Amino acid sequence: MRGSDTNDGQHSNAEALPPRSTFWPRFLGALALLGLLVGMMIGKLVDPGRSVFDRVELLAGGEMNLWFDHAPQVHGEMVDGTVAILFDASGPQLQGQLELQGRQAKWTLRHTEQGLLLSIIAARQLRAKWEGAEVDGRWRLHVSLQDE
């Protein structure tokens, strides 16, 4: 053996192998993509979606019930005596009045970018308590108002 030169084919050097196959990285990429797509499909099936508002019940004594098909995310605040409750839900826009200790309070349910917004306003400052519960397969938010 005179060297590593294989020009004449008389030496015992190994022949050059064909280039390595690129199937393994492609296979791993296809598995990752398939896992992502299956995960997204399962997430869509499990996600209940946005709640749908059904109706409002006005009760005596400044109380009201709001009915939804399932529990929405709820965020509420009392700002300067006005009650504002935001629901991650869809539904019709409504408005009305309710009686609170012989006086009127106006409420409106309207669309915003984040969902439905319930606003309750009166000539005096209000305080509110709300709690949600599942009743007969639907979700009810009970709001009770009081003068401050």
Secondary structure, 3 states (H helix, E strand, C coil): CCCCCCCCCCCCCCCCCCCCCCHHHHHHHHHHHHHHHHHHHHHHHHCCCCEEEEEEEEECCCEEEEEECCCCCEEEEEECCEEEEEECEECCCEEEEEEECCEEEEEEEEECCCCEEEEEEECCCEEEEEEEEEECCEEEEEEEEEEC
